[in-house]
Amino acid sequence: MKAVTERVKEELLSEVHINRCLIEVECSSEGDVILRGQVSSFYQKQMAQETVKRVIKANGFSNLPQQMILNVRNEIQVNWF
């Protein structure tokens, strides 16, 4: 799962619409990719989640054995100010 976490972090760094330094990425033993942190809009929160989904699909992570199915848990908080 470390490969998934590292790849997601790399993609988030290249995403111009997201302040990556405020987002943490981890993988749970249940196969979830968990996003935590703070952003300034719901758009940024959604973009972070879509970035994870794109990484999973593009890198073949969705073909992992069934016991390692990856889900996205978006726990990012939106702070307007």
C-alpha positions in Angstrom: 0.0 0.0 0.0 3.0 2.3 0.4 3.2 2.5 -3.4 -0.4 3.8 -3.5 0.3 6.5 -0.8 3.5 7.7 -2.5 1.9 7.9 -6.0 -1.1 9.8 -4.6 1.3 12.3 -2.9 3.2 12.8 -6.1 0.0 13.5 -8.0 -1.3 15.9 -5.4 2.0 17.8 -5.6 1.4 18.4 -9.3 -2.2 19.4 -8.9 -2.3 23.2 -9.2 -5.7 23.6 -7.7 -4.8 22.0 -4.3 -2.4 23.2 -1.6 -0.9 19.7 -1.1 1.1 20.7 2.0 -2.2 20.9 3.9 -3.3 17.3 3.0 -2.1 14.1 4.5 -2.4 10.8 2.7 -2.4 7.3 4.3 -3.6 3.8 3.5 -5.5 1.7 6.1 -5.1 -2.0 6.5 -8.6 -2.3 5.2 -7.5 -0.9 1.8 -8.8 2.6 2.2 -6.9 5.7 1.0 -7.6 8.3 3.6 -7.3 12.0 2.9 -7.0 14.4 5.9 -6.2 18.0 6.3 -7.6 21.4 5.4 -8.4 23.2 2.2 -10.2 26.5 1.4 -13.1 25.2 -0.8 -15.2 22.2 -1.5 -13.8 22.3 -5.0 -10.3 21.6 -3.6 -11.7 18.8 -1.4 -13.3 17.2 -4.5 -10.2 17.7 -6.6 -8.1 15.8 -4.0 -10.6 12.9 -4.0 -10.7 12.8 -7.8 -6.9 12.8 -7.9 -6.8 9.7 -5.7 -9.4 7.9 -8.0 -7.4 8.8 -11.1 -4.2 7.4 -9.5 -5.9 4.2 -8.5 -7.3 3.7 -12.0 -4.3 4.8 -14.0 -1.7 2.7 -12.1 -3.7 -0.5 -12.0 -4.2 -0.4 -8.3 -7.9 -1.2 -8.8 -6.8 -4.7 -10.0 -5.4 -5.6 -6.6 -6.8 -8.8 -5.0 -10.3 -8.4 -3.6 -9.0 -8.2 0.0 -7.1 -5.1 -0.9 -9.9 -3.1 -2.7 -9.1 0.5 -2.4 -11.8 3.0 -1.3 -11.3 6.7 -0.8 -12.2 8.2 2.6 -12.2 12.0 2.2 -11.9 13.4 5.7 -10.5 16.8 4.5 -12.1 19.8 6.2 -13.1 22.9 4.4 -12.1 26.2 6.1 -13.5 29.2 4.4 -11.3 31.7 6.2 
